[in-house]
Structure formats: C-alpha cells, structure tokens
Amino acid sequence: MNAIPTVMRAIDPEEPGGPEVLRVVERPVPAPGEGEVLIRVAAAGINRPEVLQRMGAYPPPPGAPSIPGLEVAGTIVATGAGVERDLIGQPVCALIAGGGYAEYAVAPYGQCLPVPEALTMIEAAAMPETLFTVWTNLFERGFAAEGDTVLVHGGTSGIGTMAIALCNVFGVEVIVTAGSDEKCAAAKVVGADHAINYKTHDFVEEVKTITGGKGVAVVLDMVGGDYVPRNLQCLGDDGRHVSIAVQGGGQATIPIFEIMRRRLTLTGSTLRPRSVAFKTAVADELARTVWPHVEAGQLKPVIDTVFAFDRAPDAHRLMESGNHVGKIVLEIA
C-alpha cells in the first residue's frame, strides 16, 4: 500500500467568480472521521450545484469542505473509527457534501457503493448525485412504478439521462423535453420513449396527444416558475408533481381547486442538506434495488465529455453552455 501524502492537489476557489477561479492548488489531505473513509479519487462528476457554488450562489452546508465536488469514484485508502480496516483497497463511488475536486476526499462509508467490474471509474463517478436524486424523487416521492408514464424536463441533462435509464430498467414509459431537435434525437437514442422540443411545441398539448388525453403519473421538474401550472395540466388524476430545482423561478401560481378535484400531489426535495443517516438509507435501498442492474451492465450513466483535472474551467463552461448530453466528468488520477 502506498503511503498517503500530507498534501494533495485540489480545486478550492478563494473567491466566487467565473470558471477561471477553478485553479489547481495544494491543500492538506483530509483525515476520515468516525464512520468515514478516505478515498484516493480517480474521477469526480460535475454537477450544476457546483457551478452555483463557484458563482457564490449556493454555499456549502455547515461542516462541508469549501472544495467543490458532490460525487467521486476511487479507492478506499484509509478508514475512520468504526469502519472496518479490511475495506482498504476497495473501489467505491460515493455521494459527498463537497470535496470531490481533489486527489483525496472523505466520504461517510454509508454513502459509498462498490464499483463493479461492469463500470469504469469514470462511469462510477458519474452515478451517485443523479442516481440518488432521481431515485429519491421520481421513484420514492413520485411513486413511479412499472407501467406508469412520466414526464421529465431537461431530458439530456445528467438528471434527465439517469431518469431515462432508470425508467428503462423498471418498465416506466418516459416522455422528456429538450431545447432542440438534436437534443430530442439524442434523448431518444439513450432510451426516451418520446421527446418534445419545448421551443417549437407546446409540451402540454404533446403530452395529451402521447397519452391519449390520460396524462402522466409523475412530472419530475427542475424548472419551476410558470412551468408548474403547465405541468399540472400534464398530470393524470392522482398524479404527482415533484420539484427538484427552480432554474426558471422560485414562485408559481397554481389552481388549487384543480388540485383538489383531480387529487394531485405537489412535492419536492433537495438532497445536499439531508443527513448522513438519510443518505445512508438511500444508499442501502439503491444497493438492494438498483445496484444488481448496474452489476449486470444494464444501467450505466451517459457520459458526454471527460476533462483532465486542470481543465475544470472548461468542464464548467460546457455545463453552463447546456450543450452536453449526459454527464461531464473530471479525471483526477
């Protein structure tokens, strides 16, 4: 086993700003606390909350490192109190509260999942954030089940492509929206049953046509704002509307009597501030229900571009452009 160094390369912006603040600097290697493991990071996924954090719009939760990065894959090289030492050497991917853009990162062991032979480290690094988010929202809060039809906005995003993949595995028909004919075609290539160009078509009318007027069981929404009342028109009776972001605005006007008459449910959640206990429970459920499909090679993330560690600014520029299909990953090691 190689000795663990005391310093590491990391990206830890001293001030908010544009992508250019993502410079590689030296930082102390963190030590795992109780229930935690130290991971030598092979790759880290890029996520929109990290772009917002870089801009100063989404500070890390209390106790989280200032180094951005919410998901990593790599090898366990040290364990904290209460974690078996024989886990050292195990390849894992992990959901973390921050610290991923670095050569070493600490993760609660409960938020780690083993990397099976069917996944590369790059693929594994692209899984946790979107997998935890889609599973807890579309399947747990939204109760999507085999035979349902669902509507997912942002069909070519990391979240959108993971939603498509999970729906394909669990027998859920998936309609997505995207902002161009090219993106709609890309969404169908990765498994969407239907894709609507929201710039040229009214998605409410299209959903009605696709579902024969019945509507969908669940809408997974990251837009908010004036999409919410339109989304409610897409829902069938007893449908569920799940909000996971408010990229189009944090306020909406909704028809309350319509919600009552058609027994609709409005819910939503944010993942990052949730407790380790909650995320551990989600990881346990994913290990039981989803991970066998990953091990069998039936569920993989869609990867758009892999960037070298020192090209993190370019990775963020691509994320902000919206021109990607699937995940953007930083290769650390």
C-alpha positions as CSV (number, residue, x, y, z in Angstrom):
1,M,0.0,0.0,0.0
2,N,1.4,3.4,-0.9
3,A,1.9,5.9,1.9
4,I,-0.8,8.6,2.0
5,P,0.8,12.0,1.4
6,T,0.1,15.0,3.6
7,V,-0.7,17.4,0.8
8,M,-2.8,17.0,-2.4
9,R,-3.8,18.8,-5.5
10,A,-7.3,20.3,-5.2
11,I,-9.5,23.0,-6.6
12,D,-10.6,25.3,-3.9
13,P,-11.5,28.8,-5.1
14,E,-10.7,31.6,-2.8
15,E,-13.4,33.9,-4.2
16,P,-16.5,33.4,-6.2
17,G,-16.4,34.0,-9.9
18,G,-16.3,32.6,-13.4
19,P,-14.8,29.3,-14.4
20,E,-11.3,30.8,-14.3
21,V,-11.3,30.6,-10.5
22,L,-11.1,26.8,-10.7
23,R,-7.3,26.7,-10.4
24,V,-5.5,23.6,-9.0
25,V,-3.8,24.4,-5.7
26,E,-2.3,22.4,-2.8
27,R,-4.4,21.5,0.2
28,P,-3.9,19.2,3.2
29,V,-5.1,15.7,2.7
30,P,-8.3,15.3,4.8
31,A,-8.5,12.7,7.6
32,P,-11.5,10.4,7.8
33,G,-13.6,10.9,11.0
34,E,-15.9,8.4,12.7
35,G,-17.9,6.3,10.2
36,E,-15.9,7.8,7.3
37,V,-13.4,6.6,4.7
38,L,-10.6,8.4,2.8
39,I,-10.8,7.8,-1.0
40,R,-8.0,8.3,-3.4
41,V,-10.1,10.0,-6.1
42,A,-9.9,8.6,-9.7
43,A,-12.7,10.8,-11.1
44,A,-15.3,13.3,-10.0
45,G,-18.7,14.1,-11.6
46,I,-19.6,17.7,-12.4
47,N,-23.0,19.0,-11.2
48,R,-25.0,22.2,-11.5
49,P,-24.9,22.9,-7.8
50,E,-21.1,23.1,-8.1
51,V,-21.4,25.8,-10.8
52,L,-23.8,27.7,-8.5
53,Q,-21.3,27.3,-5.6
54,R,-18.5,28.6,-7.7
55,M,-20.6,31.7,-8.5
56,G,-21.2,32.3,-4.8
57,A,-25.0,31.4,-5.2
58,Y,-25.0,28.1,-3.3
59,P,-22.7,28.0,-0.3
60,P,-21.7,24.5,1.0
61,P,-23.7,23.3,4.0
62,P,-22.2,23.7,7.5
63,G,-19.2,21.4,8.0
64,A,-18.8,20.6,4.3
65,P,-15.4,21.4,2.7
66,S,-15.1,24.5,0.6
67,I,-13.6,22.3,-2.2
68,P,-16.5,21.7,-4.6
69,G,-17.5,18.2,-5.9
70,L,-20.5,16.2,-4.8
71,E,-19.6,12.7,-6.2
72,V,-16.4,10.8,-6.7
73,A,-15.1,7.3,-7.6
74,G,-11.8,5.9,-6.4
75,T,-10.2,3.5,-4.0
76,I,-10.5,3.5,-0.2
77,V,-7.0,4.2,1.3
78,A,-7.8,4.8,5.0
79,T,-10.8,4.3,7.4
80,G,-12.0,6.3,10.3
81,A,-13.2,4.9,13.7
82,G,-16.0,2.4,13.4
83,V,-15.2,1.4,9.8
84,E,-13.5,-2.0,9.1
85,R,-9.9,-1.7,8.0
86,D,-10.3,-4.5,5.6
87,L,-12.2,-2.1,3.3
88,I,-8.9,-0.5,2.4
89,G,-8.3,-1.2,-1.3
90,Q,-12.0,-1.4,-2.2
91,P,-13.1,0.5,-5.3
92,V,-16.1,2.7,-4.5
93,C,-18.2,5.6,-5.7
94,A,-19.7,8.0,-3.2
95,L,-22.1,10.8,-2.7
96,I,-20.4,13.5,-0.7
97,A,-21.3,17.0,0.7
98,G,-18.2,18.5,-1.0
99,G,-14.5,17.9,-1.6
100,G,-14.7,15.9,-4.8
101,Y,-12.4,18.1,-6.9
102,A,-9.3,16.8,-5.2
103,E,-6.8,13.9,-5.2
104,Y,-8.3,12.7,-1.9
105,A,-11.8,13.1,-0.5
106,V,-13.6,11.9,2.7
107,A,-16.9,10.2,2.5
108,P,-19.3,8.7,5.0
109,Y,-18.9,4.9,4.4
110,G,-22.7,4.6,4.4
111,Q,-22.8,6.8,1.3
112,C,-20.4,4.6,-0.7
113,L,-21.4,2.0,-3.2
114,P,-19.0,-0.7,-4.6
115,V,-17.7,-0.2,-8.1
116,P,-18.5,-3.4,-10.0
117,E,-16.4,-4.7,-13.0
118,A,-19.2,-3.5,-15.3
119,L,-18.3,0.2,-14.6
120,T,-15.2,2.2,-15.3
121,M,-14.1,4.7,-12.6
122,I,-15.2,7.5,-15.0
123,E,-18.7,5.9,-15.2
124,A,-18.9,5.3,-11.5
125,A,-18.0,8.9,-10.7
126,A,-21.0,10.0,-12.9
127,M,-23.5,7.9,-11.0
128,P,-24.1,9.0,-7.3
129,E,-25.5,12.5,-7.5
130,T,-28.0,11.8,-10.3
131,L,-28.9,8.3,-9.1
132,F,-29.7,9.4,-5.5
133,T,-31.6,12.4,-6.8
134,V,-33.7,10.6,-9.4
135,W,-34.4,7.6,-7.2
136,T,-35.5,9.6,-4.1
137,N,-37.6,12.0,-6.2
138,L,-39.1,10.1,-9.2
139,F,-39.4,6.7,-7.5
140,E,-39.8,7.4,-3.8
141,R,-41.6,10.8,-3.7
142,G,-43.2,10.4,-7.0
143,F,-44.0,6.6,-6.6
144,A,-43.2,5.9,-10.3
145,A,-43.9,2.2,-10.9
146,E,-43.9,-0.3,-13.7
147,G,-46.5,0.6,-16.4
148,D,-46.6,4.3,-15.5
149,T,-45.9,7.1,-17.9
150,V,-43.8,10.0,-16.6
151,L,-42.7,13.4,-17.9
152,V,-39.1,14.5,-17.2
153,H,-37.9,18.0,-18.1
154,G,-34.3,18.6,-19.2
155,G,-34.1,15.2,-20.9
156,T,-30.5,15.4,-22.0
157,S,-29.1,16.7,-18.6
158,G,-27.3,14.3,-16.2
159,I,-30.6,14.1,-14.2
160,G,-32.6,13.6,-17.4
161,T,-30.4,10.8,-18.8
162,M,-30.3,9.0,-15.5
163,A,-34.1,9.2,-15.2
164,I,-34.4,7.7,-18.7
165,A,-32.0,4.9,-17.8
166,L,-33.9,4.0,-14.5
167,C,-37.2,4.2,-16.3
168,N,-36.0,1.8,-18.9
169,V,-34.8,-0.7,-16.2
170,F,-38.0,-0.5,-14.2
171,G,-40.6,-0.6,-17.0
172,V,-41.7,3.1,-16.9
173,E,-42.6,4.9,-20.1
174,V,-40.7,8.2,-20.2
175,I,-41.5,11.4,-22.1
176,V,-38.8,14.1,-21.9
177,T,-38.5,17.7,-23.0
178,A,-35.4,19.2,-24.6
179,G,-34.5,22.5,-26.3
180,S,-33.6,21.4,-29.8
181,D,-34.4,18.7,-32.3
182,E,-30.8,17.4,-32.0
183,K,-31.2,17.0,-28.2
184,C,-34.6,15.3,-28.7
185,A,-33.0,12.9,-31.1
186,A,-30.1,12.3,-28.5
187,A,-32.7,11.7,-25.7
188,K,-34.4,9.0,-27.9
189,V,-31.0,7.4,-28.7
190,V,-30.3,6.9,-25.0
191,G,-33.8,5.5,-24.4
192,A,-36.5,8.1,-24.0
193,D,-39.8,6.8,-25.4
194,H,-40.9,10.3,-26.5
195,A,-39.0,13.6,-26.7
196,I,-40.7,17.0,-27.1
197,N,-38.8,20.1,-28.4
198,Y,-40.3,22.7,-25.9
199,K,-39.1,25.6,-28.1
200,T,-41.2,24.5,-31.1
201,H,-44.0,22.6,-29.5
202,D,-46.4,23.1,-26.5
203,F,-45.4,20.2,-24.2
204,V,-48.8,20.3,-22.5
205,E,-50.6,19.5,-25.8
206,E,-47.9,17.0,-26.9
207,V,-48.3,15.1,-23.6
208,K,-52.0,15.0,-24.0
209,T,-51.6,13.5,-27.5
210,I,-49.0,11.0,-26.5
211,T,-51.1,9.7,-23.5
212,G,-54.4,9.8,-25.4
213,G,-55.6,12.5,-23.0
214,K,-55.0,10.5,-19.9
215,G,-51.9,12.5,-18.7
216,V,-48.8,11.2,-16.9
217,A,-48.5,9.7,-13.4
218,V,-45.5,11.8,-12.4
219,V,-43.7,15.0,-13.6
220,L,-40.1,15.5,-12.5
221,D,-39.5,19.2,-12.7
222,M,-36.3,21.2,-12.4
223,V,-37.7,24.4,-14.0
224,G,-40.3,25.7,-11.5
225,G,-41.8,29.1,-12.2
226,D,-44.5,29.2,-14.9
227,Y,-43.8,25.5,-15.8
228,V,-45.6,24.4,-12.6
229,P,-49.2,25.2,-13.7
230,R,-48.4,23.8,-17.1
231,N,-47.0,20.6,-15.6
232,L,-50.2,20.2,-13.5
233,Q,-52.1,20.1,-16.8
234,C,-49.9,17.2,-17.9
235,L,-50.8,15.1,-14.9
236,G,-53.5,12.5,-14.9
237,D,-55.9,12.1,-11.9
238,D,-54.0,11.3,-8.7
239,G,-50.8,12.5,-10.4
240,R,-47.6,13.6,-8.5
241,H,-45.6,16.7,-9.3
242,V,-42.0,16.5,-7.9
243,S,-39.8,19.7,-7.9
244,I,-36.0,19.3,-7.7
245,A,-34.8,22.7,-8.8
246,V,-36.1,26.2,-9.7
247,Q,-34.0,27.1,-12.7
248,G,-36.9,29.1,-14.2
249,G,-38.1,30.8,-11.0
250,G,-39.0,30.0,-7.3
251,Q,-42.6,31.2,-7.4
252,A,-45.7,29.8,-9.2
253,T,-49.4,30.4,-9.3
254,I,-51.4,27.2,-9.1
255,P,-55.1,26.3,-9.5
256,I,-55.9,24.9,-6.0
257,F,-59.4,23.7,-6.9
258,E,-57.9,21.7,-9.8
259,I,-55.5,20.0,-7.4
260,M,-58.5,19.1,-5.1
261,R,-60.7,18.0,-7.9
262,R,-58.1,15.7,-9.5
263,R,-56.4,14.7,-6.2
264,L,-52.9,15.9,-7.3
265,T,-49.9,15.9,-5.1
266,L,-47.2,18.6,-5.2
267,T,-43.9,17.6,-3.5
268,G,-40.2,18.0,-3.9
269,S,-36.9,17.8,-2.1
270,T,-33.2,19.0,-2.0
271,L,-30.6,16.3,-1.5
272,R,-27.5,18.1,-0.4
273,P,-28.5,19.3,3.1
274,R,-30.1,15.9,4.1
275,S,-28.5,14.0,6.9
276,V,-25.9,11.2,6.6
277,A,-28.5,8.8,8.1
278,F,-31.0,9.7,5.3
279,K,-28.4,9.3,2.5
280,T,-27.2,6.1,4.0
281,A,-30.7,4.7,4.0
282,V,-31.0,5.7,0.3
283,A,-27.6,4.1,-0.5
284,D,-28.9,0.9,1.2
285,E,-32.0,0.9,-0.9
286,L,-30.0,1.6,-4.1
287,A,-27.7,-1.3,-3.2
288,R,-30.7,-3.6,-2.9
289,T,-32.9,-2.5,-5.8
290,V,-30.7,-0.7,-8.4
291,W,-27.2,-2.0,-8.0
292,P,-27.9,-5.5,-9.2
293,H,-28.8,-3.9,-12.6
294,V,-25.5,-1.9,-12.5
295,E,-23.5,-5.1,-11.7
296,A,-25.2,-6.8,-14.7
297,G,-24.2,-4.0,-17.0
298,Q,-27.9,-3.0,-17.6
299,L,-27.6,0.5,-16.1
300,K,-24.8,2.9,-17.0
301,P,-24.6,6.7,-17.0
302,V,-24.5,8.6,-20.2
303,I,-21.1,10.4,-20.4
304,D,-20.7,13.4,-22.6
305,T,-17.1,14.6,-22.0
306,V,-14.2,13.7,-19.7
307,F,-11.8,16.5,-18.8
308,A,-8.4,16.4,-17.3
309,F,-8.2,17.8,-13.7
310,D,-6.6,21.0,-14.7
311,R,-9.3,21.6,-17.3
312,A,-12.1,22.1,-14.7
313,P,-12.8,25.6,-16.1
314,D,-13.6,24.1,-19.5
315,A,-15.8,21.5,-17.8
316,H,-17.8,24.2,-16.0
317,R,-18.1,26.2,-19.3
318,L,-19.6,23.2,-21.0
319,M,-22.0,22.7,-18.1
320,E,-23.1,26.3,-18.3
321,S,-23.5,26.2,-22.1
322,G,-26.1,23.4,-21.8
323,N,-24.6,21.8,-24.9
324,H,-23.9,18.4,-23.3
325,V,-25.9,15.2,-23.3
326,G,-25.5,13.3,-20.0
327,K,-22.6,13.8,-17.6
328,I,-19.4,15.8,-17.6
329,V,-16.6,14.2,-15.6
330,L,-13.2,15.3,-14.3
331,E,-10.5,12.7,-14.4
332,I,-8.4,13.3,-11.3
333,A,-5.8,10.5,-11.2
